Amino acid sequence: MASDSVEVVPDSVEVVPDSVDVVSDSVELMPNSVDVVSDSVELVPDSVDVMPDSVESPCARCGTLHAGGVFGEACFQARRHTRRCARCGLLHEDYDLPARWLHGMEKFDCEFYVTDVEKLQMDGDTILLLDDVIKKLDEIYNMKKLEDAKMKQDAKEQ
């Protein structure tokens, strides 16, 4: 006996289309290991060149560029060079002691000893004085000698 029942399919059923989008083959796959390096990358050599000690670098103490340590001879000379006189180019502190002992001056004064910077002559570290400067020094020496003699005379009288 045949059954008279009919199965009804509702109208709201969606039908899946036959065409499905497939991911294309143009997707790049990343390698699983780091050993693969492209040709455009340069390899770093295994050895590193050590920089010599004589490389000039700004000194933390004096701010100038020189080789050597902070308390080395180069730092000392660099700091010494910065104290040179802009007028005569000499380091006045080098001549303070001879000026005091030989001429009774408190400090070296380049305007007194070096009247004309263009005519400055040196013999090593020794300043070769011009004739007019020597005359001034002789006058000062003679005046001091007279003052000392006068003071001794006054001391004897009292």
C-alpha positions as CSV (number, residue, x, y, z in Angstrom):
1,M,0.0,0.0,0.0
2,A,1.3,3.2,-1.0
3,S,1.2,6.0,1.3
4,D,-0.5,9.2,0.3
5,S,1.6,11.4,2.5
6,V,3.6,14.0,0.9
7,E,6.5,15.7,2.6
8,V,6.4,19.5,2.2
9,V,9.6,21.5,2.2
10,P,9.2,25.0,3.6
11,D,10.0,28.0,1.4
12,S,12.3,29.6,3.9
13,V,15.1,27.1,3.4
14,E,18.2,28.6,1.9
15,V,20.1,26.9,-0.7
16,V,23.9,27.0,-0.6
17,P,25.4,28.1,-3.9
18,D,27.6,25.7,-5.8
19,S,30.4,28.3,-6.1
20,V,32.7,28.8,-3.1
21,D,35.5,31.4,-3.0
22,V,38.8,29.6,-2.7
23,V,41.9,31.3,-1.2
24,S,44.4,32.0,-4.0
25,D,47.8,30.5,-4.2
26,S,49.4,34.0,-4.0
27,V,49.7,33.9,-0.2
28,E,53.4,33.9,0.9
29,L,54.4,31.3,3.4
30,M,56.9,32.3,6.1
31,P,59.8,29.8,6.7
32,N,59.7,27.8,9.8
33,S,63.4,28.5,10.7
34,V,65.5,31.6,11.1
35,D,68.3,30.0,9.1
36,V,66.9,31.3,5.8
37,V,68.4,34.7,5.0
38,S,67.6,36.7,1.9
39,D,70.3,37.7,-0.5
40,S,70.0,41.5,0.3
41,V,71.1,41.1,4.0
42,E,74.8,41.5,4.8
43,L,76.2,39.1,7.3
44,V,78.2,40.6,10.2
45,P,81.7,39.1,10.6
46,D,82.5,37.0,13.6
47,S,85.5,39.2,14.6
48,V,85.2,42.8,15.9
49,D,88.0,45.3,15.5
50,V,89.0,46.7,18.9
51,M,89.4,50.5,18.8
52,P,92.8,51.8,19.8
53,D,93.3,53.8,23.0
54,S,94.4,56.9,21.0
55,V,91.0,57.7,19.6
56,E,90.0,61.3,20.4
57,S,86.8,61.6,22.4
58,P,85.3,64.5,24.3
59,C,86.8,64.6,27.8
60,A,84.3,64.8,30.7
61,R,86.7,66.9,32.7
62,C,87.8,69.6,30.3
63,G,85.4,69.2,27.4
64,T,88.0,69.1,24.7
65,L,88.9,66.4,22.3
66,H,92.1,64.5,23.2
67,A,93.4,61.0,23.6
68,G,94.2,59.4,26.9
69,G,92.5,59.3,30.2
70,V,90.8,62.0,32.2
71,F,93.8,62.6,34.4
72,G,96.4,61.9,31.7
73,E,99.0,64.2,30.2
74,A,96.8,65.0,27.2
75,C,94.0,66.3,29.5
76,F,96.5,68.4,31.4
77,Q,97.9,69.9,28.2
78,A,94.4,70.5,26.8
79,R,93.3,72.3,29.9
80,R,96.6,74.2,30.0
81,H,96.1,75.3,26.4
82,T,92.7,76.8,27.1
83,R,94.2,79.1,29.7
84,R,96.5,80.8,27.2
85,C,96.3,84.6,26.9
86,A,94.3,85.8,23.9
87,R,96.5,88.8,23.5
88,C,100.0,87.4,23.6
89,G,99.4,83.6,23.4
90,L,101.5,82.9,26.5
91,L,100.4,81.1,29.6
92,H,100.8,83.9,32.2
93,E,101.1,81.5,35.1
94,D,104.4,80.2,33.7
95,Y,105.9,83.7,34.1
96,D,104.3,84.7,37.5
97,L,107.2,83.4,39.6
98,P,110.1,84.9,37.6
99,A,108.2,88.3,37.5
100,R,107.8,88.2,41.3
101,W,111.4,87.2,42.0
102,L,113.2,89.2,39.4
103,H,111.1,92.3,39.2
104,G,109.0,92.4,42.4
105,M,105.7,92.2,40.5
106,E,102.8,90.4,41.9
107,K,101.8,88.7,38.6
108,F,103.1,88.6,35.0
109,D,101.5,91.4,33.0
110,C,101.8,90.8,29.2
111,E,100.9,94.4,28.5
112,F,104.0,95.5,30.5
113,Y,106.4,92.9,29.3
114,V,105.2,92.5,25.7
115,T,104.4,96.0,24.6
116,D,104.1,95.0,20.9
117,V,102.8,91.4,20.4
118,E,104.0,91.4,16.7
119,K,107.6,92.0,17.9
120,L,107.4,89.2,20.6
121,Q,110.5,87.0,20.4
122,M,111.1,83.8,22.3
123,D,114.1,81.7,23.1
124,G,112.4,78.4,24.0
125,D,110.2,79.4,27.0
126,T,112.2,82.6,27.7
127,I,110.8,86.0,26.5
128,L,113.4,88.2,24.8
129,L,112.5,91.6,26.1
130,L,112.6,94.7,24.0
131,D,114.9,97.6,24.9
132,D,112.1,99.8,26.1
133,V,110.8,97.1,28.5
134,I,114.4,96.6,29.8
135,K,114.6,100.4,30.4
136,K,111.3,100.4,32.3
137,L,112.4,97.5,34.5
138,D,115.7,99.2,35.2
139,E,113.8,102.4,36.3
140,I,111.5,100.3,38.6
141,Y,114.5,98.5,40.0
142,N,116.4,101.8,40.7
143,M,113.3,103.3,42.3
144,K,112.9,100.3,44.6
145,K,116.5,100.4,45.5
146,L,116.2,104.1,46.4
147,E,113.1,103.4,48.5
148,D,114.8,100.5,50.3
149,A,117.9,102.7,51.1
150,K,115.6,105.5,52.3
151,M,113.7,103.1,54.6
152,K,117.0,101.8,56.1
153,Q,118.1,105.4,56.6
154,D,114.9,106.3,58.4
155,A,115.2,103.1,60.6
156,K,118.7,104.1,61.7
157,E,117.6,107.6,62.6
158,Q,114.9,106.4,64.9
